Structures are given as structure tokens and as C-alpha cells.
Amino acid sequence: MAVTSMDRSLAARMIVSASRRVAEHQDELSRLDAVAGDGDHGVNMAEALAEAGRRIGGQDDRGAAGVFRTTGGAFHETVGGAAGALFGAFFGAAAGRLSGIAEPDASDFVAALGKGTARVMRLGRAEPGHKTMLDALAPAVEGAGAALEAGEALAGVMSAAARAARRGAVSTAGMPPKAGRARYAPDRSLGYQDPGATTVALIFEAWADEMNREEADR
């Protein structure tokens, strides 16, 4: 049976699944970050998502919006620098769009992804093509929107978003950086994927897997 809405339980499982996925790939993410950064991106992302999982498990958030809001807070409070601010802003803005909706449907979720992506663009003063997390986020929103228009429910929408996010992350290997610290050493990062975009792809893939499991169990 198709998953048509996201309750608090599903949203919480999505965050926990993302936490596991990023933790499994944290060394890869840190190696990508070390090309032109401090080399701590993977550890920071894993710690923030693990903290989000702990907070979600220890409180009764108000629906999916509360889960996303708690996750955004974990990024803001656990990770320093731009990455914590940008990922925190994404989750916080998405939570704001879902606020007041008891069980968001696919349309609500696509709108929330778009809201989060727009917030990242404003805060980071970047856009797709700059070799940042936006190069996975923006295609994910576009892919999700196309799946929604084609009549897909949540699992199908999320699967489309995940595929688009992965393609976007892979494409960053051929991009010269135009934002973030990497832009000061552009030649060093050529041939390597952006760690932020790769993190986004991993999160969306974990979410798609969780939604598809939910659908298979119904």
C-alpha cells in the first residue's frame, strides 16, 4: 500500500536512517573535505545526526515538523562553521513549512524541501553550479516535483529525489568551486565530489530506503 503521508514515527525513522547512513560513510566524507578543507566534515555530520536521533528519541516532537525542527537544532548546536549553519537552516526551514500539518503528504514534503533549499541559497549566497550542497539539493527538489506531478506518492517522490541528488553530487567532481573555502584552492578540488552535496545524497537515499520499507510493510 502506498505511503501517502508522513507521521512523526516515519519522520523519526528517516532521521535515524540518515544518521546510520552518514556514519557508515563518514570517512569518505572527511576525505573529500580534506581535499580543500579541515577534513572533519564526515565526523561533524555523523555527530549532528546522531545527536538529532538522541533528541528525537527522548522527546515527543509535534509531528514531522517537530522532528525536522529538532534535527535543525542539533546541527546548529553540534556543528560549528558553515556546514552546521547551512544544514541546520535547511531542516529548520523545512520544519517551518510543515508546521501545523499533522501528517504531511507528498505535496507538503516537496514544498518543505523547496523551502529548505531556498533558505540554504540565501544563507550561503550560493546557487547550483557553485560546487556546494545545493548541487544535490536543487536537483532533488526538481526530481521530487516531477515525480509529484506524475502522480507518485511519498515513496516514489523520495526515490526520485534521491536519484537526482546522487546525480547532482557526482556532477560536482567536474565543477570548479565558486563558494566556500574550496574556492581559494580551486585546482585541488577538481575531480573530487563536494562533501556537502555527497552528504545530501546520502541523506536522501536513506530517506528513500526508509519510505520504501514503510510502503513494503503496509
N, C-alpha and C positions, 0 to 999 in steps of 0.2 A: 504494500500500500504506500502511495506517495506521501512524503513528508510535506505538509502544506504550511506548517507554522513552526516557530522556534520557541519552545518554552524555556524556563530557567534551567531545567535539567539538561536539555540539549546544549544550550549555550555554555554551561559549565563544562560539559564533557568536551566541547570543542576547544576550550582554553586548555584543559588538561592534555588533550591530544596534541595540541600545538606545542605545549611545554615539552612533552616527550620527544616529539619530532626534532625540535630545535636542539634539545640536549644531545640527541644522537648525532647531530651534525655540527656541534659547537666547535670542534677542532677545525673542520673545513671552513667554517665562517671566520674563525680567527685567523686562519692562514690567508684568506682573501683580504682581510682587514690589514694584515701585516705588510701587504704589498706597498701601501701608501699611508698606513695609519699606525695605531698603537698595538694592534694585534690582539685586542681584548673584546672584539665585537661579539664573538660567539659566546664567551663566558657571560658577558653582560646580558645578552638576550636570553640565555638559558636561565640566569638568575632572576630576571624580571618576570618571566613567565612562570617559573616555579613559585615565586612569591605570590603572583596572581592566583595560582592554583590553591595555595595555602589559604589566602584570604577568602577566596570564594567558598572553600570547604568549611570555613569557620564562621560563616555568617549567612543570613537569609537575605540575599540581594533581591531587589524588586524586579523580577523578571529578567529577560535577556539584557535589557538596558542596564540594570544594576550590575550584571556580570561584566559587561563591557566597561562600565564606569570604574569598577574595581580594578580591572586589568589596566586601564589607563593610569590609574593612581599608582599601581605597582611599578609601572615603567618610569613615571615621573620621580618616584621616591627611591627607586633602586638603582637606576642607571643615570650616571652623570653625562653631561655633554649633549651634543645634538641628537644622537640616536634615542636617548631616553625621552627627550622633549618631543621628537617627531612621532615616535611610536605611541607615546602617551597621548599626543594630540589626536592621532588617528582614532584610537579607541575611545577617547573622550568625546570627540565629535560624533562618532557613530552612535555612542550611547545617547547623546542628546537627541539625535534623530529618532531613536527608538523609544524615547521616554514617553510614558503614558500609554504605550501599546502593550497589552498583556501578553500576547503571543504574536510577534511579528510574522507576516507572511513573506513570500519571496520578493514581492514588490517593496515592502518596507525595508528588507535587508539590502536590496540593491541600492535603494536610496541612502541607507546608512553608510554603505561602502563609498558611495559618491561623496557624501558629506565629509567623511573622514579623509578622503583623498584631497578634496578641495582645501581642507584645513592644513594638510601637510604642504601643499603647494604654496599657500600663503605664508605659513610659518617659516618654511625652508627657503622661500624665494627661489624656487626651482620649478622645473617643468619636465615633462618627458623628453628624453634625449640628452639630459644632463648627467647621466650615469649615477642615478640615485635610486632609492626605494620606489620613487614614482614610476620608474620604468617597468616595474612589476605591478604596482597598484593601478595605474591608469588603464593598462590593457585588461586587468582583471575586472574592473568596473565595466569596461566596454563589452567584454565577453559575457559577463553576467547579465548585462542589459539585453544583449542579443538573445541569450537563452530565455530570458523572461518573455521577450516579445514572441518567441517561438512557442510559448506555452509551457515551458518547463516549470516544474515545482522546485522546491528548495534544493534538493539533491542535485538535480540537473543544472540548476543555476550555479551552484557552488562548484560543481565539476568543471563547468565551462570557465569559471573564474580562475580556477586552479591551473588549468591548461594554459590559459592566456598569461597568467602570472609567471609560469615557468618559461614560456617562450620569451617574455619580456626580460626576465632575469638573464637568460642565456644571451640575449642580444646585447647586453651591456658589456660583454667581453670585447666587442669591437668598437666601443664608444670611447672617445677622449673625455675625461671628466671635466665638467663645467661648473660643478658646485662641490662644496665640502672640502676637506683637507686634501683630497687626492688631486684637486685641480692645480696644486702647487708643484706636483711632480707628475704631469700627465703621461709621460712616456712609460713610467714604471707600471702603471695600471693597465695599459693596453694588453689585451689578451687574457685578462682576468675579469671574472664577473664581479659586479658590485656586491659587497656583503649585505647591504641593506635590502637590495632587490632580491637577493637569494633568500634572505630571511623571510621576506614577504611570500615568496613562492612556497617555502616550506610550511608556513602557517596555513596558507590557503589549501595546500594539498592535504594537510592534516584535517582541516575542516571538511573538505570534500569527502575524505575517507570516513569521518565520523558520521556525516549526514547519510552517506550510502549505507553504513552499518545500521543506522537507525531505520532506514527505509527497508532494509532486508529483514529486520527483526519484526516488522509490523505484519 
